[in-house]
Amino acid sequence: MSAITISDEDFLKFKEFFYRKTGIVFDHSKRYFVDKRLIDRIEATESGNFRIYFNMLRFEASGNELQNLVNTMTVNETYFFREEYQFKCLVNSLMHEITQRKTDKSPIRIWSVPSSSGEEPYSIAIYLLEYWAGINDWDVEIMSSDIDTTMIEHAKRGHYSARSVQHLPKEFLAKYFHYQDEGYQICDDLRAAVEFSRVNIVNSADVRPYRNIDIIFCRNLLIYFDDASRRQVAEMFFDAMKTGGFVCLGHSESMSRISSLFRVRKFPEAIVYQKPLEAL
């Protein structure tokens, strides 16, 4: 057992710092989780105690240790075709509305955030290829971002456990994957179809390059934020999106409780949120 301890004061200092940097809130119920991972990083950096480590974290010019800590603290739990009803909504309803409004042949831009280990953006690609007839007539750009660089590298590799692919139809598994190294390697064509990047969505400099987005998938992320950070993200999405674009949130999340910027749209498959066509 480690001799390093995290006091109540240390926990509060760290909690406030991490919130300012990421928008993520750790309440007291996460105390054991936070303490354990903090102690792991204190030991890994040979800092000796929380005070020395925290000072290093705050003032390190490169930001490398902050990124290491973010990678340690973020939770990444996902699998292919998770909350599949939204992918059905994508191909049956959203893509039709997007293409109906397009006056040119510019690409349809879809942004999946957080990417986690890549299951969501690759699921979007598979669903479009299999179920959307317009895929032969339209260019689609799929971008995916995460604050965790370890997860981004995992997503780029595209190698998954049996658990990650357990909900995929067998024919899709055979078509888009091959068995390798006791897991499933996604095909090169799909890997090339998704552009992965590191983005902290509460950092305006990180999100500034993302503009003219038609559809955003942001599922089960905002549950880790407080109201102020959620509003900030909603405003960022609003600015990043094309008029008439759609946001898909997780089943327990509601944009209506976060911001009045978006209009609720009820489709047969799912409830989503739209940037209004008319000026607000």
C-alpha positions in Angstrom: 0.0 0.0 0.0 1.3 3.5 -0.9 2.4 5.8 1.9 1.2 8.8 -0.1 -2.2 10.2 1.0 -4.6 12.8 -0.4 -6.1 15.1 2.2 -9.5 16.6 2.0 -7.9 20.0 1.2 -5.8 18.3 -1.6 -8.9 16.7 -3.1 -10.7 20.1 -3.2 -7.7 21.8 -4.8 -7.4 19.1 -7.4 -11.1 19.0 -8.1 -11.3 22.7 -8.7 -8.1 22.6 -11.0 -9.4 19.7 -13.0 -12.8 21.3 -13.5 -11.2 24.5 -14.8 -9.1 22.5 -17.3 -11.7 20.0 -18.5 -15.2 21.0 -17.4 -15.4 17.6 -15.6 -16.8 17.6 -12.1 -15.7 15.0 -9.5 -18.1 14.9 -6.5 -17.3 13.2 -3.2 -18.7 9.8 -4.4 -15.7 9.7 -6.8 -13.2 10.3 -4.1 -11.7 6.8 -4.0 -11.4 6.8 -7.8 -9.7 10.2 -7.9 -7.3 9.5 -4.9 -6.1 6.2 -6.4 -5.3 7.7 -9.8 -3.7 10.8 -8.3 -1.4 8.6 -6.2 -0.6 6.5 -9.2 0.6 9.6 -11.1 2.5 11.0 -8.0 4.4 7.7 -7.9 4.9 7.5 -11.7 6.5 11.0 -11.7 8.4 10.3 -8.4 7.0 13.5 -7.0 6.9 12.2 -3.5 3.7 13.9 -2.3 0.6 15.8 -3.6 2.0 19.3 -3.0 5.1 18.7 -5.2 3.1 16.9 -7.9 0.3 19.6 -7.9 2.8 22.4 -8.4 4.5 20.5 -11.2 1.1 19.9 -12.8 0.1 23.6 -12.6 3.4 25.0 -14.0 4.7 22.4 -16.4 5.2 24.3 -19.7 4.7 21.2 -21.9 1.4 20.1 -20.4 2.5 16.5 -20.8 1.7 15.4 -17.3 -1.7 17.1 -17.4 -2.5 15.0 -20.5 -1.2 11.9 -18.7 -3.5 12.7 -15.8 -6.5 13.4 -18.1 -5.9 10.0 -19.8 -5.9 8.4 -16.3 -9.0 10.2 -15.0 -11.4 9.9 -18.0 -13.8 6.9 -18.2 -14.1 5.2 -21.5 -16.9 2.6 -21.7 -18.4 1.8 -25.1 -19.1 -0.8 -27.7 -20.2 -1.0 -31.4 -23.8 -0.1 -32.1 -24.4 1.3 -28.6 -27.8 3.1 -28.5 -28.4 1.8 -32.0 -31.8 3.6 -32.3 -29.9 6.9 -33.0 -28.0 5.3 -35.9 -31.3 4.3 -37.3 -32.5 7.8 -36.9 -29.4 9.0 -38.7 -30.0 7.0 -41.8 -33.8 7.1 -41.8 -34.4 10.7 -40.9 -31.5 13.0 -40.3 -29.5 12.4 -43.5 -32.7 12.9 -45.6 -33.3 16.4 -44.0 -29.7 17.4 -44.4 -29.5 16.5 -48.1 -32.8 18.0 -48.8 -31.6 21.4 -47.6 -28.2 21.3 -49.3 -27.8 23.6 -52.3 -24.4 22.4 -53.3 -22.4 19.1 -53.2 -20.3 20.0 -50.2 -19.5 17.1 -47.9 -21.9 16.2 -45.1 -19.9 16.7 -41.9 -20.5 14.5 -38.9 -18.6 15.0 -35.6 -18.5 12.3 -32.9 -17.3 13.5 -29.5 -15.9 11.9 -27.4 -14.4 9.3 -29.7 -13.4 7.1 -26.8 -11.7 4.0 -28.4 -13.5 4.6 -31.7 -16.5 2.3 -31.6 -19.0 5.2 -32.1 -17.5 6.9 -35.2 -16.8 3.5 -36.8 -20.4 2.5 -36.0 -21.6 5.6 -37.8 -19.5 4.7 -40.8 -20.8 1.1 -40.9 -24.4 2.2 -40.6 -24.1 4.7 -43.4 -22.5 2.2 -45.7 -25.0 -0.5 -44.9 -28.3 1.4 -44.5 -28.1 4.8 -46.3 -28.7 4.7 -50.0 -27.3 8.2 -50.4 -23.8 7.1 -49.5 -23.2 6.5 -53.2 -24.2 10.1 -54.1 -22.8 12.2 -51.3 -19.4 12.7 -49.7 -19.5 12.3 -45.9 -16.7 13.4 -43.6 -16.7 11.7 -40.2 -14.5 13.4 -37.6 -14.1 12.2 -34.0 -12.4 13.8 -31.0 -11.5 13.0 -27.5 -9.5 14.7 -24.7 -7.7 11.3 -24.0 -4.8 10.8 -26.3 -4.5 7.1 -25.3 -8.0 6.5 -26.5 -7.3 8.4 -29.8 -4.4 6.1 -30.5 -6.5 3.1 -29.6 -9.2 4.3 -32.0 -6.7 4.9 -34.8 -5.4 1.3 -34.4 -8.9 -0.1 -34.6 -8.3 -3.3 -32.7 -11.2 -4.5 -30.5 -12.1 -7.1 -28.0 -14.9 -9.6 -28.5 -16.9 -7.7 -26.0 -16.7 -4.5 -28.1 -18.1 -6.2 -31.2 -20.6 -8.5 -29.5 -23.6 -6.5 -30.8 -22.5 -6.4 -34.4 -24.3 -8.7 -36.8 -22.1 -11.6 -37.8 -22.1 -10.5 -41.4 -20.8 -7.1 -40.5 -18.1 -8.6 -38.4 -17.0 -10.7 -41.3 -17.2 -7.9 -43.8 -15.4 -5.1 -41.8 -13.1 -7.0 -39.4 -10.6 -9.8 -39.4 -9.5 -11.8 -36.4 -6.0 -10.8 -35.2 -4.0 -11.0 -32.0 -6.9 -12.4 -30.0 -9.2 -9.6 -31.1 -10.9 -8.0 -34.1 -9.0 -5.6 -36.4 -11.2 -3.2 -38.3 -10.4 -2.9 -42.0 -8.2 -0.2 -43.4 -10.9 1.4 -45.5 -13.0 2.2 -42.4 -9.9 3.4 -40.4 -9.3 5.8 -43.3 -12.9 7.0 -43.2 -12.6 8.6 -39.8 -10.4 11.6 -38.9 -9.4 11.4 -35.2 -8.1 14.4 -33.2 -7.5 15.5 -29.6 -10.0 18.1 -28.5 -10.9 19.5 -25.1 -14.5 20.7 -25.8 -14.4 23.4 -23.0 -11.3 24.9 -24.6 -12.4 27.5 -27.3 -9.0 27.3 -29.1 -9.4 23.5 -29.5 -12.9 23.7 -30.9 -12.5 26.8 -33.2 -11.4 24.7 -36.2 -14.7 22.8 -36.1 -17.2 24.6 -38.3 -20.1 23.9 -40.7 -20.9 20.6 -38.9 -24.2 19.0 -40.0 -24.6 16.4 -37.2 -22.9 16.0 -33.8 -23.0 12.9 -31.7 -22.2 13.8 -28.1 -23.5 10.9 -26.0 -22.9 10.3 -22.3 -20.3 13.0 -21.9 -22.3 15.9 -20.5 -23.4 13.8 -17.5 -19.8 14.4 -16.2 -20.2 18.2 -16.4 -21.9 20.8 -14.3 -24.6 23.2 -15.6 -22.1 25.9 -16.5 -19.9 23.6 -18.5 -22.9 22.0 -20.2 -24.2 25.5 -21.3 -20.7 26.3 -22.6 -20.6 23.1 -24.7 -24.1 23.7 -26.0 -23.1 27.2 -27.2 -19.9 25.8 -28.7 -22.0 23.2 -30.6 -24.4 25.9 -31.8 -21.5 28.0 -33.2 -19.9 25.0 -34.9 -23.0 23.8 -36.6 -24.7 24.6 -39.9 -28.2 26.0 -39.6 -30.6 23.1 -39.4 -27.9 20.7 -38.1 -28.7 18.1 -35.4 -27.2 17.1 -32.1 -27.7 13.6 -30.7 -27.2 13.2 -26.9 -27.2 10.2 -24.7 -30.5 8.6 -23.5 -30.2 10.2 -20.1 -29.3 13.7 -21.3 -31.6 16.5 -22.4 -30.5 19.6 -24.3 -33.8 21.2 -23.2 -32.5 21.3 -19.6 -29.2 22.8 -20.7 -29.9 25.5 -23.3 -32.8 27.1 -25.2 -30.7 27.5 -28.3 -31.9 24.2 -29.9 -35.2 23.0 -31.0 -36.5 19.5 -29.9 -37.2 17.2 -32.9 -39.1 14.0 -32.3 -38.4 11.4 -35.0 -39.9 7.9 -35.0 -36.5 6.4 -33.9 -35.2 9.1 -31.5 -35.4 12.6 -30.0 -32.7 14.8 -31.2 -31.9 18.6 -31.1 -31.7 20.9 -34.0 -30.1 24.3 -34.7 -33.2 26.2 -35.8 -33.6 27.0 -39.5 -35.1 30.4 -38.6 -33.0 33.1 -36.8 -33.3 33.1 -33.0 
